[in-house]
Structures are given as structure tokens and as C-alpha cells.
Amino acid sequence: MSLVSNADHYFIIALDECSDWSMNGILFHESVSYGICFGSVLELILNIDQILDDVGSPKQTLQMRCFSGIIPSGFAIKRYNGEFRKGNAETFRVCVQYRYHAGWQGTVSWQNEDRKETFESDLELLRLIGGVSNRDFPEKEKNLDSFHLMVSDYDSGRFTGSYQCIPANRIRQFNTPVDLASTLKCFMERKGTELFSDLPTELGIKASFSIRIMFWERATWQGVIYWRESKEQLSFRSFKELLYIIKFAVEPYSCNHEAALP
């Protein structure tokens, strides 16, 4: 008989703020005696995956990819030592039933209203809890995007940097995989100008990438990411895997420790 209960699949997300995809709040799970603070979308994803890995269910069917020579490291957990509370903006009950296709599948319920939805991917879950309209994301019948991304810093699940959308004629001329920027920019803090030159020649402090979304399947993105400094290309199977690949490439060292908050 399995020692893992269905309750292990449930999380409470106390969302305090969600503006232009800048999310922050507190994550609760019955396996953890304290809340976990998150200050970005990626930080929320990392904490949920870590808890699911620790309880051993649902199993992740695909390991997150990373560039060659990269040893994936941990991240700093920000503890919330106060009592359980609701989110200032909204409170969600999320059940991650499966982790197929390098993503999540499950259900999400709104505590402040009688509403429950299913999601086929982590990206779809984020769209639901963020209240983002479909027009903000590429649909499979629309032209898929490509762009350049420069990451100047990474801290606690938030990237800082710049991006550049690549016009179609430039893509053909340079044959470069390249505009997810119109959406990924929402997950970044923009530093300085939003645009490089026609094609970026200055390399990022941490790393710079060219990214191309090629498909829209299973409610998420698939495509290729090219790391300009290492001249290496890697395919990604989901939005979540894309974020992991960038995180693994830019974080300077392992920070597998906890930071307590009041």
C-alpha cells in the first residue's frame, strides 16, 4: 500500500499581489510545518516542484533539461513562520494530479468564489491564477514568436535583463532562432532599455539567449533555446522547462539553504 496520500497533491496559494505577472504571496502544504514565501512566478514553480519531489508524488515523468556541463543547483527557501492566512488578493487551492510532458496537470479552485477549473500545463495554471487573457499568449493558429534575451542578474527566481523582438526579415537574414519576448518579458524585471541594437552584440553579464517557440501543444510551448556564449542549442518541451533551462544557466552557484522570514 502506498504511503503517499492524495492530500500530498494539494497546495494552498495565498496570493498577495499579481500585477503584470509579478506574483508574490505564501505557499502552504501539509508536509511543511511553515509557509513558503514566493516573490516571482519561477520561485512559485520551484517550490511546488521541490515539495512534490520530496513527497514523491506525483512523479515527474521527464527530467528537466539543461545545457551540457551544467550541474543544476538548489535555491533559497524563504520561510514564513506566521500562522496560515488567506492571500490579500486571492486564495487558491491547487491540486497537481500529474507531472507529464515536463509540466503539471490538475485542478485549481478559488476560495473567494464558487469556481473550479482544470489545467493541462503549468502555463495554463499561471494564466488562470493570474487572470491573464488568452490574447496575451501565442495560439497555435497564430504566428509563433522568437526573440533575443539578455539576463544580467538572477536572484530568488527572478531574472533581470533586457530582450529584443526579432523582425521576420532579420530572422531570415541571420538564420537565427529568435519572439517569445512579448510574453516572457512579463516574467522579468526590465533593466534599462527594452531593445538591443538590430542584433545584440553585447553579451549579458550572466548569459544571453536566442529563443524560438515552434509549437503550441498540450497548452504550453515547445521550441529551441540557443545559449549565445556557449554556442549551444537545446530544445524545450514546456514553458516550465524553458524557465528551468535559463535558471540553470545563469545562477552562479548552489544556494540550497533556507532563509527565514518573520
Buried (B, 14 or more C-beta within 10 A) or exposed (E): EEEEEEEBBBBBBBBBEBEEBBBBBBBBBEEBEBBBBBBBBBBBBBBBBBBBEEBEBBEBEEEBBBBEEBEBEEBBBBBBEEEEBBBEBBBBBBBBBBBBBBBBBBBBBBBEEEEEBEBBBBBBBBBBBBEBEEEEBBEEEEEBBBBBBBBBBBBBBBBBBBBBBBEEEBBEEEEBBBBBBBBBBBBBBEBEEEEBEEBBEEEBBBBBBBBBBBEBBBBBBBBBBBBBEEEBBBBBBBBBBBBBBBBBBBBEEEBEEEEEBE
